[in-house]
């Protein structure tokens, strides 16, 4: 059969996912391969780049069991960022990649921020401090480095044999000559060629094609940061559409025709990957891990998510008067409080584990509503919510989000929106079509959940208490954290 499929790859923090799609967005085959995130020291988080390649080989093995992978004519990779790996002149990785979750380069980030100007460097989103750490602490290795690559650039290099720097969003390069000069880094430490996401990089190498089971004529298309691929995979070309991506953390992003500015810097705007408009939002630190905690700590290791979610679904909205602050890992948007912690409020003797589990899910939904209201307060319009990622598989959580926000919640047919977003980039490059038109054709709803008016009324009463609870506990959280740091 002639080639007619594209392959999307999402290189995540602990798993790689790959799926083959037809032109209408139907998934014909998919594969997944999990791997470890190494923490050799406190604040370090590394992965050998070869681990990513082996995961891609494994995932494609699963895909090959379902379809003839020679039908795949284009492939694009989205990946975790900022995650950097140095390679030598022969293309070999010189050390484990320093991932986005790594915090060893805090001093380098502070130094670079002084050089470039206050507020110019955020270790959460900037690759350069990690490179500066290598220069400072591993000078011999740094001297042998031919170029630094991000995760999705590394897999593109393994597929094509040619290193390139990929601009993940138009107008948002990973590094510029001015920033490199400010950091004291030579331009020669980075690939000579720079391309935008969605660019045809040429054919796959015969060696890579044979290892993956792909045809030798398949083209490789430049991908992007995984979060940006998610935006493409849920079609955030539509103004007023709010994306809620749930996994280890929770992304909340609104498509807007104009740039929304928040003087308090609770949310931030980036150019839309669709070429016009903006995406404005932020990231919450707590999401799927809360459900895992409930399964493990409240139900026990023999329980599973299905059992826990069924118990939560059988519990009344509002958790019979229990409120939860879900800040187990501190919180980013919108409170930016690393000292915040989890808290259950309103407990009495009649409450059980299902009340606590539901309260946690409701707490995350309250956080979603909080960000949504901030976006509206600065001029945005939230018309509907589209969920994706691992937590979108939890139907009850999707219903809670509809009732708490009072908005329709769209559940897409393809939950792994990063994989689909990468595939849409590949299809648009292959067919030479505008990205927006391809996304409209390939993104489809599986279900649309309408808010239940009775449940909405319950949450309208509880939401103000949720906001007050954090304000009253903010100072005690700080004091508790101080005690923990001094004992």
C-alpha positions as a Markdown table, in Angstrom:
| # | Residue | x | y | z |
|---|---|---|---|---|
| 1 | Unk | 0.0 | 0.0 | 0.0 |
| 2 | Unk | 1.3 | 3.5 | -0.8 |
| 3 | Unk | 2.4 | 5.7 | 2.1 |
| 4 | Unk | -0.5 | 7.6 | 3.7 |
| 5 | Unk | 0.2 | 8.0 | 7.4 |
| 6 | Unk | 2.2 | 10.3 | 9.6 |
| 7 | Unk | 3.9 | 9.5 | 12.9 |
| 8 | Unk | 3.7 | 11.8 | 15.9 |
| 9 | Unk | 6.2 | 11.3 | 18.8 |
| 10 | Unk | 6.0 | 12.8 | 22.3 |
| 11 | Unk | 9.2 | 12.5 | 24.3 |
| 12 | Unk | 8.0 | 13.0 | 27.9 |
| 13 | Unk | 9.7 | 13.0 | 31.2 |
| 14 | Unk | 9.1 | 9.4 | 32.0 |
| 15 | Unk | 7.6 | 7.9 | 28.9 |
| 16 | Unk | 7.8 | 8.2 | 25.1 |
| 17 | Unk | 4.6 | 7.9 | 23.1 |
| 18 | Unk | 4.3 | 7.4 | 19.4 |
| 19 | Unk | 1.2 | 7.0 | 17.2 |
| 20 | Unk | 0.4 | 6.8 | 13.5 |
| 21 | Unk | -2.4 | 8.8 | 12.1 |
| 22 | Unk | -4.3 | 9.1 | 8.8 |
| 23 | Unk | -5.2 | 12.4 | 7.2 |
| 24 | Unk | -8.5 | 12.6 | 9.1 |
| 25 | Unk | -6.8 | 12.3 | 12.5 |
| 26 | Unk | -7.7 | 8.6 | 13.1 |
| 27 | Unk | -5.1 | 6.8 | 15.2 |
| 28 | Unk | -4.3 | 3.5 | 13.5 |
| 29 | Unk | -1.6 | 2.3 | 15.9 |
| 30 | Unk | 0.3 | 3.5 | 18.9 |
| 31 | Unk | 3.1 | 2.5 | 21.2 |
| 32 | Unk | 4.5 | 3.6 | 24.5 |
| 33 | Unk | 7.8 | 3.0 | 26.3 |
| 34 | Unk | 8.5 | 4.1 | 29.9 |
| 35 | Unk | 11.9 | 5.0 | 31.3 |
| 36 | Unk | 13.5 | 6.3 | 34.5 |
| 37 | Unk | 14.3 | 9.9 | 35.5 |
| 38 | Unk | 17.7 | 9.6 | 37.3 |
| 39 | Unk | 18.4 | 11.7 | 40.4 |
| 40 | Unk | 22.1 | 11.0 | 41.2 |
| 41 | Unk | 22.1 | 14.0 | 43.6 |
| 42 | Unk | 19.6 | 16.3 | 45.3 |
| 43 | Unk | 18.2 | 18.8 | 42.8 |
| 44 | Unk | 19.6 | 16.8 | 39.8 |
| 45 | Unk | 17.4 | 15.1 | 37.2 |
| 46 | Unk | 19.1 | 13.4 | 34.3 |
| 47 | Unk | 18.5 | 11.0 | 31.5 |
| 48 | Unk | 20.9 | 9.4 | 29.0 |
| 49 | Unk | 19.9 | 10.5 | 25.5 |
| 50 | Unk | 20.3 | 6.9 | 24.3 |
| 51 | Unk | 17.5 | 5.9 | 26.6 |
| 52 | Unk | 15.2 | 8.1 | 24.5 |
| 53 | Unk | 16.3 | 6.4 | 21.3 |
| 54 | Unk | 15.8 | 3.0 | 22.8 |
| 55 | Unk | 12.3 | 4.0 | 23.9 |
| 56 | Unk | 11.5 | 5.2 | 20.4 |
| 57 | Unk | 12.7 | 1.8 | 19.0 |
| 58 | Unk | 10.5 | 0.0 | 21.5 |
| 59 | Unk | 7.5 | 2.1 | 20.9 |
| 60 | Unk | 7.8 | 1.6 | 17.1 |
| 61 | Unk | 8.0 | -2.1 | 17.7 |
| 62 | Unk | 4.5 | -1.9 | 19.2 |
| 63 | Unk | 3.3 | 0.2 | 16.3 |
| 64 | Unk | 4.8 | -2.3 | 13.8 |
| 65 | Unk | 2.8 | -5.1 | 15.4 |
| 66 | Unk | -0.4 | -3.2 | 14.4 |
| 67 | Unk | 0.3 | -1.7 | 11.0 |
| 68 | Unk | 2.8 | -1.8 | 8.2 |
| 69 | Unk | 5.0 | 1.1 | 9.3 |
| 70 | Unk | 6.3 | 1.6 | 5.7 |
| 71 | Unk | 3.0 | 3.4 | 5.2 |
| 72 | Unk | 4.4 | 6.2 | 7.4 |
| 73 | Unk | 5.7 | 9.0 | 5.1 |
| 74 | Unk | 6.5 | 11.7 | 7.7 |
| 75 | Unk | 7.5 | 11.9 | 11.3 |
| 76 | Unk | 7.8 | 14.7 | 13.8 |
| 77 | Unk | 9.0 | 14.7 | 17.5 |
| 78 | Unk | 7.8 | 16.9 | 20.3 |
| 79 | Unk | 9.8 | 16.8 | 23.6 |
| 80 | Unk | 10.4 | 17.9 | 27.1 |
| 81 | Unk | 12.1 | 21.2 | 27.6 |
| 82 | Unk | 14.3 | 22.8 | 28.6 |
| 83 | Unk | 16.4 | 19.6 | 28.4 |
| 84 | Unk | 19.8 | 19.8 | 26.9 |
| 85 | Unk | 22.4 | 17.2 | 25.9 |
| 86 | Unk | 25.9 | 17.9 | 24.6 |
| 87 | Unk | 27.1 | 15.8 | 21.6 |
| 88 | Unk | 30.6 | 15.5 | 20.2 |
| 89 | Unk | 31.7 | 15.8 | 16.5 |
| 90 | Unk | 30.8 | 12.2 | 15.9 |
| 91 | Unk | 27.3 | 12.7 | 17.2 |
| 92 | Unk | 27.8 | 10.9 | 20.5 |
| 93 | Unk | 26.2 | 12.2 | 23.6 |
| 94 | Unk | 28.9 | 13.2 | 26.0 |
| 95 | Unk | 26.9 | 13.0 | 29.2 |
| 96 | Unk | 23.3 | 12.4 | 30.4 |
| 97 | Unk | 20.9 | 15.1 | 29.4 |
| 98 | Unk | 20.2 | 17.7 | 32.0 |
| 99 | Unk | 16.4 | 17.8 | 32.1 |
| 100 | Unk | 13.8 | 20.5 | 32.7 |
| 101 | Unk | 13.2 | 19.0 | 36.2 |
| 102 | Unk | 16.9 | 19.6 | 37.1 |
| 103 | Unk | 17.7 | 22.5 | 39.5 |
| 104 | Unk | 21.5 | 22.3 | 39.8 |
| 105 | Unk | 22.0 | 25.5 | 37.7 |
| 106 | Unk | 20.2 | 28.0 | 40.1 |
| 107 | Unk | 23.5 | 30.0 | 40.6 |
| 108 | Unk | 24.1 | 30.1 | 36.8 |
| 109 | Unk | 20.5 | 31.3 | 36.2 |
| 110 | Unk | 21.0 | 34.1 | 38.8 |
| 111 | Unk | 24.3 | 35.1 | 37.2 |
| 112 | Unk | 22.8 | 35.1 | 33.7 |
| 113 | Unk | 19.8 | 37.1 | 34.9 |
| 114 | Unk | 22.2 | 39.8 | 36.2 |
| 115 | Unk | 24.1 | 39.9 | 32.8 |
| 116 | Unk | 20.9 | 40.0 | 30.7 |
| 117 | Unk | 18.7 | 42.0 | 33.0 |
| 118 | Unk | 16.4 | 41.2 | 35.9 |
| 119 | Unk | 13.6 | 38.9 | 35.0 |
| 120 | Unk | 15.2 | 37.7 | 31.8 |
| 121 | Unk | 16.1 | 34.2 | 33.0 |
| 122 | Unk | 13.8 | 31.6 | 34.5 |
| 123 | Unk | 15.3 | 28.2 | 35.2 |
| 124 | Unk | 11.9 | 26.6 | 34.6 |
| 125 | Unk | 12.0 | 27.6 | 31.0 |
| 126 | Unk | 15.6 | 28.5 | 30.0 |
| 127 | Unk | 18.2 | 26.0 | 28.7 |
| 128 | Unk | 21.2 | 28.3 | 28.9 |
| 129 | Unk | 21.8 | 28.0 | 32.7 |
| 130 | Unk | 22.2 | 24.3 | 32.2 |
| 131 | Unk | 24.8 | 24.8 | 29.5 |
| 132 | Unk | 26.6 | 27.3 | 31.7 |
| 133 | Unk | 26.7 | 24.7 | 34.5 |
| 134 | Unk | 28.4 | 22.2 | 32.1 |
| 135 | Unk | 31.0 | 24.9 | 31.2 |
| 136 | Unk | 31.6 | 25.8 | 34.8 |
| 137 | Unk | 31.7 | 22.3 | 36.4 |
| 138 | Unk | 32.7 | 20.0 | 33.5 |
| 139 | Unk | 35.2 | 22.1 | 31.5 |
| 140 | Unk | 36.9 | 19.2 | 29.7 |
| 141 | Unk | 33.6 | 17.8 | 28.6 |
| 142 | Unk | 32.5 | 21.3 | 27.5 |
| 143 | Unk | 35.6 | 21.6 | 25.4 |
| 144 | Unk | 34.8 | 18.4 | 23.6 |
| 145 | Unk | 31.2 | 19.5 | 22.9 |
| 146 | Unk | 30.4 | 20.1 | 19.2 |
| 147 | Unk | 26.9 | 21.3 | 19.9 |
| 148 | Unk | 24.1 | 21.4 | 22.5 |
| 149 | Unk | 20.7 | 20.0 | 21.5 |
| 150 | Unk | 17.3 | 19.9 | 23.2 |
| 151 | Unk | 15.4 | 16.7 | 23.5 |
| 152 | Unk | 13.3 | 16.9 | 20.4 |
| 153 | Unk | 16.3 | 18.2 | 18.4 |
| 154 | Unk | 18.4 | 15.2 | 19.5 |
| 155 | Unk | 15.8 | 12.7 | 18.2 |
| 156 | Unk | 15.5 | 14.7 | 15.0 |
| 157 | Unk | 19.3 | 14.5 | 14.7 |
| 158 | Unk | 19.2 | 10.7 | 15.3 |
| 159 | Unk | 16.6 | 10.5 | 12.5 |
| 160 | Unk | 18.4 | 12.7 | 9.9 |
| 161 | Unk | 22.0 | 12.7 | 10.9 |
| 162 | Unk | 22.1 | 16.5 | 10.8 |
| 163 | Unk | 21.9 | 18.6 | 13.9 |
| 164 | Unk | 19.6 | 21.7 | 13.8 |
| 165 | Unk | 18.3 | 24.2 | 16.2 |
| 166 | Unk | 14.5 | 24.3 | 16.2 |
| 167 | Unk | 12.6 | 27.5 | 17.0 |
| 168 | Unk | 9.7 | 25.9 | 18.9 |
| 169 | Unk | 7.4 | 28.9 | 18.3 |
| 170 | Unk | 7.7 | 31.6 | 15.7 |
| 171 | Unk | 9.6 | 34.5 | 17.3 |
| 172 | Unk | 10.6 | 32.4 | 20.4 |
| 173 | Unk | 14.1 | 31.0 | 19.7 |
| 174 | Unk | 15.7 | 28.9 | 22.4 |
| 175 | Unk | 18.8 | 31.2 | 22.1 |
| 176 | Unk | 19.8 | 34.3 | 20.2 |
| 177 | Unk | 23.2 | 35.7 | 19.3 |
| 178 | Unk | 22.6 | 38.5 | 21.9 |
| 179 | Unk | 21.8 | 36.1 | 24.6 |
| 180 | Unk | 24.7 | 33.8 | 23.8 |
| 181 | Unk | 27.0 | 36.9 | 23.8 |
| 182 | Unk | 25.6 | 37.9 | 27.2 |
| 183 | Unk | 26.3 | 34.4 | 28.5 |
| 184 | Unk | 29.8 | 34.3 | 27.0 |
| 185 | Unk | 28.9 | 31.3 | 24.9 |
| 186 | Unk | 30.3 | 30.8 | 21.4 |
| 187 | Unk | 27.8 | 30.5 | 18.6 |
| 188 | Unk | 29.8 | 27.5 | 17.3 |
| 189 | Unk | 28.5 | 25.5 | 20.3 |
| 190 | Unk | 25.1 | 25.3 | 18.6 |
| 191 | Unk | 24.0 | 23.8 | 15.3 |
| 192 | Unk | 24.8 | 25.9 | 12.3 |
| 193 | Unk | 21.3 | 25.7 | 10.9 |
| 194 | Unk | 18.2 | 27.0 | 12.7 |
| 195 | Unk | 14.7 | 26.2 | 11.5 |
| 196 | Unk | 11.1 | 26.8 | 12.6 |
| 197 | Unk | 8.8 | 24.0 | 13.9 |
| 198 | Unk | 7.1 | 22.2 | 11.1 |
| 199 | Unk | 10.0 | 22.4 | 8.6 |
| 200 | Unk | 10.9 | 19.5 | 6.3 |
| 201 | Unk | 14.3 | 18.4 | 7.4 |
| 202 | Unk | 14.8 | 15.9 | 4.7 |
| 203 | Unk | 14.6 | 12.1 | 4.5 |
| 204 | Unk | 15.3 | 9.7 | 7.3 |
| 205 | Unk | 18.7 | 8.0 | 7.2 |
| 206 | Unk | 18.7 | 4.4 | 6.0 |
| 207 | Unk | 20.2 | 3.3 | 9.3 |
| 208 | Unk | 17.4 | 4.9 | 11.4 |
| 209 | Unk | 14.7 | 3.8 | 9.0 |
| 210 | Unk | 15.9 | 0.2 | 9.2 |
| 211 | Unk | 16.2 | 0.3 | 13.0 |
| 212 | Unk | 12.7 | 1.7 | 13.4 |
| 213 | Unk | 11.0 | -0.2 | 10.6 |
| 214 | Unk | 10.2 | 2.9 | 8.5 |
| 215 | Unk | 10.5 | 3.3 | 4.8 |
| 216 | Unk | 13.6 | 5.0 | 3.4 |
| 217 | Unk | 11.6 | 7.7 | 1.7 |
| 218 | Unk | 9.9 | 9.0 | 5.0 |
| 219 | Unk | 10.7 | 12.6 | 5.7 |
| 220 | Unk | 11.5 | 14.1 | 9.1 |
| 221 | Unk | 9.7 | 17.3 | 10.2 |
| 222 | Unk | 11.0 | 19.6 | 12.9 |
| 223 | Unk | 8.9 | 19.3 | 16.1 |
| 224 | Unk | 8.6 | 21.5 | 19.1 |
| 225 | Unk | 8.3 | 21.7 | 22.9 |
| 226 | Unk | 5.8 | 19.1 | 24.2 |
| 227 | Unk | 3.6 | 21.8 | 25.8 |
| 228 | Unk | 3.3 | 23.6 | 22.4 |
| 229 | Unk | 2.5 | 20.4 | 20.7 |
| 230 | Unk | -0.4 | 19.9 | 23.1 |
| 231 | Unk | -1.8 | 23.3 | 22.0 |
| 232 | Unk | -1.7 | 22.1 | 18.4 |
| 233 | Unk | -3.2 | 18.7 | 19.3 |
| 234 | Unk | -6.3 | 20.2 | 20.9 |
| 235 | Unk | -6.6 | 22.9 | 18.2 |
| 236 | Unk | -6.0 | 26.1 | 20.2 |
| 237 | Unk | -6.4 | 28.0 | 17.0 |
| 238 | Unk | -10.0 | 28.8 | 18.2 |
| 239 | Unk | -10.1 | 32.0 | 20.3 |
| 240 | Unk | -11.9 | 31.5 | 23.6 |
| 241 | Unk | -10.9 | 27.8 | 23.9 |
| 242 | Unk | -9.2 | 27.0 | 27.2 |
| 243 | Unk | -6.8 | 24.0 | 27.2 |
| 244 | Unk | -6.4 | 22.0 | 30.4 |
| 245 | Unk | -3.6 | 19.5 | 30.1 |
| 246 | Unk | -3.3 | 17.1 | 33.0 |
| 247 | Unk | -0.4 | 14.8 | 33.8 |
| 248 | Unk | 2.2 | 15.1 | 36.4 |
| 249 | Unk | 1.4 | 18.8 | 36.5 |
| 250 | Unk | -1.5 | 20.8 | 35.0 |
| 251 | Unk | -1.3 | 23.2 | 32.1 |
| 252 | Unk | -3.9 | 25.9 | 31.6 |
| 253 | Unk | -3.8 | 27.9 | 28.4 |
| 254 | Unk | -6.3 | 30.2 | 26.7 |
| 255 | Unk | -6.4 | 31.0 | 22.9 |
| 256 | Unk | -6.8 | 34.7 | 22.4 |
| 257 | Unk | -6.8 | 36.9 | 19.3 |
| 258 | Unk | -4.9 | 39.6 | 21.3 |
| 259 | Unk | -2.1 | 39.5 | 23.8 |
| 260 | Unk | -3.5 | 39.6 | 27.4 |
| 261 | Unk | -1.3 | 41.4 | 29.9 |
| 262 | Unk | -1.3 | 40.7 | 33.6 |
| 263 | Unk | 0.4 | 43.4 | 35.6 |
| 264 | Unk | 0.7 | 40.9 | 38.5 |
| 265 | Unk | 2.4 | 38.4 | 36.2 |
| 266 | Unk | 0.3 | 35.5 | 37.4 |
| 267 | Unk | -0.2 | 34.4 | 33.7 |
| 268 | Unk | 2.0 | 34.8 | 30.7 |
| 269 | Unk | 1.5 | 35.0 | 26.9 |
| 270 | Unk | 3.3 | 33.3 | 24.1 |
| 271 | Unk | 2.7 | 33.5 | 20.3 |
| 272 | Unk | 0.3 | 30.9 | 19.0 |
| 273 | Unk | 1.8 | 28.0 | 17.1 |
| 274 | Unk | -0.8 | 28.7 | 14.4 |
| 275 | Unk | 0.9 | 31.8 | 13.2 |
| 276 | Unk | -1.5 | 34.5 | 14.5 |
| 277 | Unk | -3.0 | 35.2 | 17.9 |
| 278 | Unk | -1.7 | 34.3 | 21.4 |
| 279 | Unk | -1.8 | 31.6 | 24.0 |
| 280 | Unk | -2.0 | 33.0 | 27.6 |
| 281 | Unk | -1.9 | 30.9 | 30.8 |
| 282 | Unk | 0.2 | 29.1 | 33.3 |
| 283 | Unk | 1.0 | 25.8 | 34.9 |
| 284 | Unk | -0.2 | 24.3 | 38.2 |
| 285 | Unk | 2.2 | 22.0 | 40.0 |
| 286 | Unk | -0.3 | 19.4 | 41.2 |
| 287 | Unk | -2.5 | 17.1 | 39.0 |
| 288 | Unk | -2.4 | 13.4 | 38.4 |
| 289 | Unk | 0.0 | 12.8 | 41.2 |
| 290 | Unk | -2.8 | 13.6 | 43.7 |
| 291 | Unk | -4.9 | 10.8 | 42.3 |
| 292 | Unk | -1.9 | 8.5 | 42.5 |
| 293 | Unk | -1.5 | 9.5 | 46.1 |
| 294 | Unk | -5.1 | 8.8 | 46.9 |
| 295 | Unk | -4.9 | 5.4 | 45.3 |
| 296 | Unk | -1.7 | 4.5 | 47.2 |
| 297 | Unk | -2.2 | 6.2 | 50.6 |
| 298 | Unk | -5.9 | 6.2 | 51.1 |
| 299 | Unk | -6.9 | 2.9 | 49.3 |
| 300 | Unk | -3.7 | 0.9 | 49.4 |
| 301 | Unk | -1.3 | -0.5 | 46.9 |
| 302 | Unk | -3.7 | -3.2 | 45.8 |
| 303 | Unk | -6.3 | -0.6 | 44.6 |
| 304 | Unk | -6.4 | 0.9 | 41.1 |
| 305 | Unk | -7.6 | 4.1 | 39.6 |
| 306 | Unk | -10.8 | 2.6 | 38.4 |
| 307 | Unk | -11.9 | 1.5 | 41.9 |
| 308 | Unk | -10.9 | 4.9 | 43.4 |
| 309 | Unk | -12.7 | 6.9 | 40.7 |
| 310 | Unk | -15.9 | 4.9 | 41.1 |
| 311 | Unk | -15.9 | 5.6 | 44.8 |
| 312 | Unk | -15.3 | 9.3 | 44.1 |
| 313 | Unk | -18.1 | 9.4 | 41.6 |
| 314 | Unk | -20.5 | 7.9 | 44.2 |
| 315 | Unk | -19.6 | 10.8 | 46.6 |
| 316 | Unk | -21.8 | 13.9 | 46.6 |
| 317 | Unk | -20.4 | 17.1 | 44.9 |
| 318 | Unk | -18.7 | 19.2 | 47.5 |
| 319 | Unk | -17.4 | 16.1 | 49.3 |
| 320 | Unk | -20.0 | 16.4 | 52.0 |
| 321 | Unk | -18.3 | 19.6 | 53.3 |
| 322 | Unk | -14.6 | 18.8 | 52.9 |
| 323 | Unk | -12.4 | 21.3 | 51.1 |
| 324 | Unk | -8.8 | 20.5 | 50.0 |
| 325 | Unk | -5.9 | 22.7 | 49.1 |
| 326 | Unk | -4.1 | 20.4 | 46.6 |
| 327 | Unk | -0.7 | 22.0 | 47.0 |
| 328 | Unk | 1.3 | 18.9 | 47.7 |
| 329 | Unk | 4.2 | 20.1 | 45.6 |
| 330 | Unk | 3.8 | 23.8 | 46.4 |
| 331 | Unk | 2.1 | 25.8 | 43.6 |
| 332 | Unk | 2.9 | 27.8 | 40.6 |
| 333 | Unk | 0.1 | 29.6 | 38.8 |
| 334 | Unk | -1.5 | 31.6 | 40.2 |
| 335 | Unk | -0.1 | 31.9 | 43.7 |
| 336 | Unk | 3.6 | 31.0 | 43.0 |
| 337 | Unk | 4.2 | 29.7 | 46.6 |
| 338 | Unk | 6.7 | 27.0 | 47.0 |
| 339 | Unk | 5.9 | 26.7 | 50.7 |
| 340 | Unk | 2.2 | 26.0 | 50.2 |
| 341 | Unk | 1.2 | 22.5 | 51.1 |
| 342 | Unk | -1.9 | 20.2 | 51.0 |
| 343 | Unk | -4.6 | 20.7 | 53.5 |
| 344 | Unk | -8.0 | 19.1 | 54.2 |
| 345 | Unk | -10.6 | 21.5 | 55.9 |
| 346 | Unk | -13.9 | 20.6 | 57.4 |
| 347 | Unk | -13.3 | 17.0 | 58.4 |
| 348 | Unk | -15.5 | 15.2 | 60.9 |
| 349 | Unk | -16.1 | 11.6 | 62.0 |
| 350 | Unk | -18.5 | 10.7 | 59.1 |
| 351 | Unk | -15.9 | 11.5 | 56.4 |
| 352 | Unk | -14.0 | 8.7 | 54.8 |
| 353 | Unk | -11.4 | 8.3 | 52.1 |
| 354 | Unk | -13.8 | 8.9 | 49.2 |
| 355 | Unk | -14.5 | 12.4 | 50.6 |
| 356 | Unk | -10.8 | 13.1 | 50.7 |
| 357 | Unk | -10.2 | 11.8 | 47.3 |
| 358 | Unk | -13.0 | 13.8 | 45.7 |
| 359 | Unk | -12.0 | 16.9 | 47.6 |
| 360 | Unk | -8.5 | 16.7 | 46.0 |
| 361 | Unk | -10.0 | 16.4 | 42.5 |
| 362 | Unk | -12.3 | 19.3 | 43.3 |
| 363 | Unk | -9.3 | 21.3 | 44.6 |
| 364 | Unk | -7.5 | 21.0 | 41.3 |
| 365 | Unk | -10.7 | 22.1 | 39.5 |
| 366 | Unk | -11.0 | 25.1 | 41.8 |
| 367 | Unk | -7.4 | 26.0 | 40.7 |
| 368 | Unk | -8.5 | 25.7 | 37.1 |
| 369 | Unk | -11.4 | 28.1 | 37.8 |
| 370 | Unk | -9.1 | 30.5 | 39.6 |
| 371 | Unk | -6.8 | 30.8 | 36.5 |
| 372 | Unk | -9.8 | 31.0 | 34.2 |
| 373 | Unk | -11.2 | 33.9 | 36.2 |
| 374 | Unk | -7.8 | 35.7 | 36.2 |
| 375 | Unk | -7.7 | 35.3 | 32.4 |
| 376 | Unk | -11.2 | 36.8 | 32.1 |
| 377 | Unk | -10.3 | 39.7 | 34.5 |
| 378 | Unk | -7.5 | 40.8 | 32.1 |
| 379 | Unk | -9.8 | 40.8 | 29.1 |
| 380 | Unk | -9.9 | 37.2 | 28.0 |
| 381 | Unk | -13.1 | 35.2 | 27.2 |
| 382 | Unk | -13.3 | 31.6 | 28.3 |
| 383 | Unk | -16.0 | 29.9 | 26.2 |
| 384 | Unk | -15.2 | 26.3 | 26.7 |
| 385 | Unk | -12.6 | 24.0 | 28.2 |
| 386 | Unk | -10.8 | 21.1 | 26.4 |
| 387 | Unk | -9.1 | 18.5 | 28.6 |
| 388 | Unk | -6.2 | 16.3 | 27.5 |
| 389 | Unk | -3.4 | 14.3 | 29.0 |
| 390 | Unk | -3.5 | 11.4 | 31.4 |
| 391 | Unk | -6.1 | 12.9 | 33.8 |
| 392 | Unk | -8.6 | 13.4 | 31.0 |
| 393 | Unk | -9.1 | 9.6 | 31.1 |
| 394 | Unk | -10.8 | 10.1 | 34.4 |
| 395 | Unk | -14.4 | 10.8 | 33.4 |
| 396 | Unk | -15.5 | 11.9 | 36.9 |
| 397 | Unk | -12.7 | 14.5 | 37.1 |
| 398 | Unk | -13.8 | 15.9 | 33.7 |
| 399 | Unk | -17.4 | 16.2 | 35.1 |
| 400 | Unk | -16.1 | 17.9 | 38.2 |
| 401 | Unk | -14.2 | 20.5 | 36.1 |
| 402 | Unk | -17.4 | 21.2 | 34.1 |
| 403 | Unk | -19.4 | 21.8 | 37.2 |
| 404 | Unk | -16.8 | 23.8 | 39.0 |
| 405 | Unk | -16.0 | 26.1 | 36.0 |
| 406 | Unk | -19.6 | 26.2 | 34.8 |
| 407 | Unk | -18.3 | 25.6 | 31.2 |
| 408 | Unk | -18.7 | 22.9 | 28.6 |
| 409 | Unk | -15.8 | 20.5 | 28.9 |
| 410 | Unk | -14.7 | 18.9 | 25.6 |
| 411 | Unk | -13.0 | 15.5 | 25.8 |
| 412 | Unk | -11.0 | 14.8 | 22.6 |
| 413 | Unk | -10.9 | 11.5 | 20.8 |
| 414 | Unk | -7.1 | 11.6 | 21.1 |
| 415 | Unk | -6.2 | 12.2 | 24.8 |
| 416 | Unk | -2.5 | 12.2 | 24.1 |
| 417 | Unk | -2.6 | 15.6 | 22.5 |
| 418 | Unk | 1.2 | 16.1 | 22.3 |
| 419 | Unk | 1.5 | 13.0 | 20.1 |
| 420 | Unk | -1.3 | 14.3 | 17.8 |
| 421 | Unk | 0.2 | 17.8 | 17.8 |
| 422 | Unk | 3.5 | 16.4 | 16.5 |
| 423 | Unk | 1.6 | 14.4 | 13.9 |
| 424 | Unk | -0.3 | 17.5 | 12.8 |
| 425 | Unk | 3.0 | 19.3 | 12.3 |
| 426 | Unk | 4.2 | 16.4 | 10.2 |
| 427 | Unk | 1.0 | 16.3 | 8.1 |
| 428 | Unk | 1.0 | 20.1 | 7.5 |
| 429 | Unk | 4.6 | 20.0 | 6.2 |
| 430 | Unk | 3.9 | 16.9 | 4.1 |
| 431 | Unk | 0.8 | 18.3 | 2.5 |
| 432 | Unk | 2.0 | 21.9 | 2.5 |
| 433 | Unk | -1.2 | 23.1 | 4.2 |
| 434 | Unk | -1.7 | 25.7 | 6.9 |
| 435 | Unk | -1.4 | 24.2 | 10.4 |
| 436 | Unk | -4.8 | 25.5 | 11.4 |
| 437 | Unk | -6.6 | 23.8 | 8.6 |
| 438 | Unk | -4.9 | 20.5 | 9.3 |
| 439 | Unk | -5.7 | 20.8 | 13.1 |
| 440 | Unk | -9.3 | 21.4 | 12.3 |
| 441 | Unk | -9.4 | 18.3 | 10.2 |
| 442 | Unk | -7.5 | 16.1 | 12.6 |
| 443 | Unk | -8.8 | 17.1 | 16.0 |
| 444 | Unk | -12.2 | 15.6 | 17.1 |
| 445 | Unk | -14.3 | 15.5 | 20.2 |
| 446 | Unk | -15.2 | 12.2 | 21.8 |
| 447 | Unk | -17.6 | 13.8 | 24.3 |
| 448 | Unk | -18.9 | 17.2 | 25.4 |
| 449 | Unk | -19.8 | 17.4 | 29.0 |
| 450 | Unk | -22.4 | 20.0 | 30.0 |
| 451 | Unk | -22.3 | 21.5 | 33.5 |
| 452 | Unk | -25.0 | 20.2 | 35.9 |
| 453 | Unk | -26.8 | 23.3 | 37.3 |
| 454 | Unk | -27.4 | 21.6 | 40.7 |
| 455 | Unk | -23.7 | 20.8 | 41.1 |
| 456 | Unk | -22.7 | 24.3 | 39.8 |
| 457 | Unk | -24.8 | 25.8 | 42.7 |
| 458 | Unk | -22.9 | 23.7 | 45.2 |
| 459 | Unk | -19.5 | 24.7 | 43.9 |
| 460 | Unk | -20.5 | 28.4 | 43.7 |
| 461 | Unk | -20.8 | 28.3 | 47.5 |
| 462 | Unk | -17.5 | 26.4 | 48.1 |
| 463 | Unk | -15.3 | 28.2 | 45.7 |
| 464 | Unk | -15.0 | 31.5 | 47.8 |
| 465 | Unk | -14.1 | 29.4 | 50.8 |
| 466 | Unk | -11.3 | 27.7 | 48.8 |
| 467 | Unk | -9.8 | 31.1 | 48.0 |
| 468 | Unk | -10.1 | 32.3 | 51.6 |
| 469 | Unk | -8.6 | 29.1 | 53.0 |
| 470 | Unk | -5.3 | 29.7 | 51.2 |
| 471 | Unk | -5.2 | 33.3 | 52.1 |
| 472 | Unk | -5.6 | 32.4 | 55.8 |
| 473 | Unk | -3.0 | 29.7 | 55.6 |
| 474 | Unk | -0.3 | 31.4 | 53.5 |
| 475 | Unk | 1.6 | 32.7 | 56.5 |
| 476 | Unk | 1.4 | 29.5 | 58.5 |
| 477 | Unk | 2.6 | 27.6 | 55.4 |
| 478 | Unk | 5.7 | 30.0 | 55.3 |
| 479 | Unk | 6.3 | 29.5 | 59.1 |
| 480 | Unk | 6.1 | 25.7 | 58.8 |
| 481 | Unk | 8.5 | 25.7 | 55.9 |
| 482 | Unk | 11.0 | 27.8 | 57.9 |
| 483 | Unk | 10.8 | 25.3 | 60.7 |
| 484 | Unk | 11.4 | 22.5 | 58.3 |
| 485 | Unk | 14.5 | 24.2 | 56.9 |
| 486 | Unk | 16.0 | 24.8 | 60.4 |
| 487 | Unk | 15.4 | 21.4 | 62.0 |
